[in-house]
Amino acid sequence: MRYLYAPDCAKGPDGRYYLYYSLDFSGVISVAVSDVPAGPFSFLGYVSYEDGSLPEVGRMFDPAVLSEEGGNYLYYGSCPKERFVLLEGLELPGAMMVKLADDMHTILSDPVCVANGCDTAAGTGYEEHPFFEASSIRHMGGHYYFVYSSLQGHELCYGMADTPAGPFTYKGVLISNGDIGYKGNVLPDCYYGNNHGGLVEIGDRTAIFWHRQTHGTSFSRQGCADFVEILPDGTIPQVEMTSGGLSGILPAAGAYSAGYACNLWEEKRECVGEVIMGMEPGKMVMELPEKMIFITEDEKEDGTIDSYVHNLQKGACAGFKYFSFTGTESELSVRLRGQGELAFTVDDPDGEPVAVFSGEASDWSWSREKIQVEKGVHAIYFRGAGGKLDFAEFSIG
């Protein structure tokens, strides 16, 4: 079995759709073609020079493609800090770009570095956030945006250029799946891991699509999206992780899965860090930390998935942002499993509890309490107050 990492697709000059992908450590980028974007796709060939040779600079990995009137451009690369097996001796200056012929697989140009990796970032705008992997390219509003996963892993960063050939000037972080750096955050607001994604125009708005980790491991991921703000000069400020995503502010009255939690941390915030890195999808290299809090799931009898926050011990917290309260909501119900107590707070995770719930069963059961929350938009938090609980759902009415 082979793994297909971070593919990309574009409509070529002939109107057909071209899918670019790299099979794990194959060292080549493959192309498949279809008449429709939904496929099925048929293998076309490998990205290479006309004589079948490959570029000698950069790793053929995580492709991104742009096809427009001015030409066809392929971006690729991976720049780990440590050269693991099969990467020894490779020249990896950063994200690379080559121009493609209209057949969409023949390389016409020498590779050019458009975003610096750790080997070349010193003294450049990329020094603090070097290119690692996950190239993504967009042409929007007269600017070219190159989105990538930095060496830090948890953040999607971007550079801007006036042409698809770059070079792209580093501009900042779009989103971090630990909210690190947002409004000066130093401690993460969630266990974090690697991140992949790209910008998408939706009507007259633009969103960043990305992912965060579940199950406490790097290869278990929850797809997410949030709208961004494009300033008059084309730059994009870092956005905050939310529970609502593209839905924005959610009505407080309703039922919500605990799997929507955008903030997860244990009692000692300084212990919240990177998830466990898997050697390959579905496999871990070590046991999860005893105090680690994460989203996981049970499979129900009908085959659907019941997501929940696991391991709410004393001081551990699950946060949800943001909800619009009318001031008339009077009851909160939570579905819990295990033995312990869960405190509900508004705006401040360490604030005075609005309500405290008890879990006293080895199977899922509901606990209900009266609440009173001031009218307005609020973040809400569920904090372990003793014992050990799993938390699946809450309902406000």
N, C-alpha and C positions, 0 to 999 in steps of 0.2 A: 504494500500500500504506500502511496506517495501523498504528500501534503501539498495543497495548492495555496500558496501564500499571497494575500493582498493583490488580487487581480484588478484590472481596469478595462473599460470598454469605451469605444468611440465610434461614431459614424464616419466612415471613410469617404473620400471624394467620389466613389462610385455608388454611394447611397447604401452600401452594405455595412454591417456592424462587425467590428473587429475586437475580439477579446484577447487581452494580453495577460499572460500568467507565467510564473516561474515555479516549477516543482521543487520544493524544498532546496536541496543542495545540488541541483542539477547543473548549475552554472550557465544555463541558457534561459532566454525568454522565448516562450512559444506563442504562436498566434493561431486563433481559431476564428472562423467567419460564419456569419448567418445573415439571412435576408431580413430578419426581424430581431429586435433587441432581446426578446425573451428566448431566443434560440429555437431549436437545438443548434449548437455550433459544431462545425466540422473543422478538423485540424487543417491548417494551411501550411505552416512551416515554422522555422525558427527565425528570430531576428538576427541577421548577420550581414556582413558585407557581401557583395556580389559573388566573391569567390568562396563563400562559406565560412570565412574566418570571423572571429569575434573581436570586439574591442579589447585592448590589452590593459586598459585602465578602468577601475571600478568593478563592482560585483553586479552581475546581471540578476537583479533581485527586486521585488516589490515594484513592478512597472506602473507608470502613469503615462497616459497618451493624450495628445491634443492634435486634432485635425481641423484645420481651417483653411481659408482661401490662400493664405501665405505659405502653407506647407504643413507637413506632418512631423510632430516632435515626440520623441520618446524619452522619458525620464526614468532613472533607475538608480539603485545603489543600496548599500548597507555598510555602515562604518562602526563596527563594535570596537570598544576600547581594547579588548583583548582578542587577539587573532586565534580563534578556535580552529579545529580541524577543517581542512580544505581551504582555509583563507591565508595560510602562511605564505608570505612572499608576495601577496597581491598588493598593488598600488591602489589605495582607497582614499582619494583626496576628499570625497564628499558625494553629494548627489550629482549624477552625470546626466548629460543631455546629448542625444544624437538626432539628426534629421533623417527622416525616412522617405523613401520614394513613394509614389502613389500606389504601389502594390502593397504598401503598409507593412512590409517586413524587410526590405532591403535598406541597409544603412548607407547614407550618402555622405556623411561627414565624420570627422574625428570627434571623439567624446570631449565635451566641455564640462568643467565643474561649475555648477550653478548655485550650490549651497555647500559651505565648508563643513567637513567632518572633523573629528577630534585631531586628526593628524595635521590639519592645515588651518584650524580655526583661530589660532593665536594671533592677536592683533587685528582680527576682523570683527564684524558685528555678530558673528556666530560664536564667538569665544565662550560665552556663558551658556549657550544653548546649541551645541554642535548638531549637525544633521546625523541621525542614526539610521532611519529607515522610513518606510511608509510614504513614499512620494505621492503627491496628488497635485494636479494642475488645473487651474481655472482661468478663463478670460472673462472678466466682468467689469463693466463700467469704464472701459478704456485702460484697465490695468490687468497685468498678469499676476496671479497669486500662486505661489508655490507653498503648499502645506506639507508638513513633515512631522514625524515623531523625533523628538530630540534625544540626545544621549541620556537625559534624565528619565526618559521613558514614559512618564505619566502625563506629559504635556504634548499638545499639538501646537507647533509654532508655524510662523509663516514669513515668507519674504515676498517682496514686490518688485516688478520690473516693467519696463515700457515695451519690451519685446519678449517673445517666447524663448529666445536664446539666452536671456538674462545678460549679465549675472543678476541674481535676485538679491536685493538689499534686505537684510534682516529687519523685521518690524516688530516682532513680539510674540507673545503667547496668546493663542485663541482660547484654549480651555485646558485645565488640568483635572484629571480624574481623582485628584486628592484636594482640589481647590487650592493647591499650593501657589502662593503668589497673588491670589485674588485679594484685593484690598489689604495687601501686606501680610497675608497669612504665612506664617512660618511653619507651624504645626499643621499637618494634613487634617482635613475634615473627614477623611475616609481612608481606609486601607486602599492603597493605589497600586497600579501596575502599568504594563505597557498600553499604548494608545495608538489607534489608527483611525483615519477618517478624512473628511474633505468638506469643502464648502459647496452648498447647493442653493441655487436660486429657486424660490417658491413664490410665484406671483411677483409682487413687488418687494418681497423680503428675501433675506439670505440667512441660511441656517448652517451651523457646523454640526456634522454628524460625527460621532465618536463612540467610544465604549469604555465601560468600567468593568471591574472584575466581580465575579461571584464565586462562591465556594472556597474563597480564600486562596485561589490559585490563578496563575497567569493565563492559562488556556481556557478558563471559564469566564465568559464575557456577556455583558448585558448591553445591547445596542441602545444608544441614546441620541438625542438631537436637541439643540437649543438655538433659538434665533440670535443673530449677532447684529450689532449696530455698525454700519459703515459710515465713518465720518467724512466730511467734505473732501479731505485730502486722500481718501481711499483707505486709510488705516482702520484697524478693527481692534477695539479694546477687549481685554480678556473678559470672558463671560463666566458666570457662576453656574455650578451644577445645581439643577433643580429637580423636583419630583414631577413637575408639570411638563417640562420640556416644551415641545411645540404648542401644547395646550395652554401654556402660560399659567396664570394664577387660577387655581382650582376652587370651585365652590366648597366651602367647609361641609355643608350638608351632603352626605353621601357615604358610600362604602369604598374603601381603598385597601389594596394589597400592601402589606408591609414591604413587599419587594420594590416599592417605589422609593424606599429610603435613599436619600442622596447624601446623608451624613451618617457615618458609623464609626464609633470609637469606643475604646475600652476606658476603664477608670483612669489609668495613667496615660494621658494624651501623648506623652513623649514615647510611649511604646507602640503607637500606631505608625506603621510604616508600610513597606512594600509587601505585597502578597507573596506567597511561596512560588518560586519559579519552577515550572514543570519541565522535565527533560523533553517531553513530547505531549501533544494534546491528551488529556485524560489521565496522565500519570504524574505523580508528585515525587519529589526527591526526599521529602522528610515529613514528619508529622506536623500538623498545624499547631501553633502555640495554644496553650490551654485557655488563655484569656481572649483569644481572637474572636471578633464578632463579624459575621458575614451573612450574606444572602445565599440561601440554598433552596431546595424544594423537595416535596413529596409527590409521587405520582398517584393520582386518585384512581378509583375503580373504573371511571369512564375514560381513562387515558389522558386526561388533562393534568396540568401541573399546578400544584398549590405552593406558591413561593412564600418563604418566611425568613425572618431574621433569626439567626441561631446564636444562642449563647449570651443572652442578656444577663450578665452577672452584676453584682453591685457596682454602680458607677458607670457601667457601659450604657451607651446612648445610641438611639436611632432617631435621626432628624429628617423632617419632611418640609419642603419649601415649594410654593407658598400657598396659603389658603385664605379665601375671602370669607370672613365671618359677618353675619348680619347682626349679631348681638342677641338673636332669639334662640340660638341653639342651646339645648338644655340637657342633652344626654350624650355620653360617649360610651361606646361598647368596644371591647378589645377581645380578640380571640387568641388565647394563650395555651401553652402546653408546658408542664413542669411545675416546680414548687418555687414560689418566690413572690416578690412584689414589684410592680411597675408604676413609676410616677409619671404623670403627664404634666408638662410645663409648656408655656407659651413664650416665644421670642428668646428667652434665656434658658439654655439647657440646664443651668445650675440654679434656676429660679425656684421660687416657692411653688410646690405642686398645686395644680388646680384640682387634681384628683389622683388617688392612689388605688391601684387594682391588685387583686390577689389571684395568683394562679395556684391551684391545688389539685391538679389532675395530671395523670400520666398521658392522657389523650387530650385532643383539642376541646376547649370549652370556652364559653363566653363569660366575660365579667363586665358589669355595667355600673356606671356611676353618673351622678348629676354633675353638670359643669356650667360655668358661666364665663364667657369670653367676650371681651370688649369688641364692639364693631370695628372692622378694619381688616387689613391684610397682615397675616401673621405666619411666622415659622412655628412649627410645633415639634415637640420632642418627647420621646418616651425613654425614660432612664431607669435602669435596673436599680431597685432599692433594697435588694436582698434576695438570696437564693439564686436560682438559675432558671431562666425561662426562654422558650421559643415564642416568637410573636408573628402571627400570620396576617392579621387583618384588623382594621379599625373602622368603626361606623359612627358618624356624628349625625344627630337629629335633634 
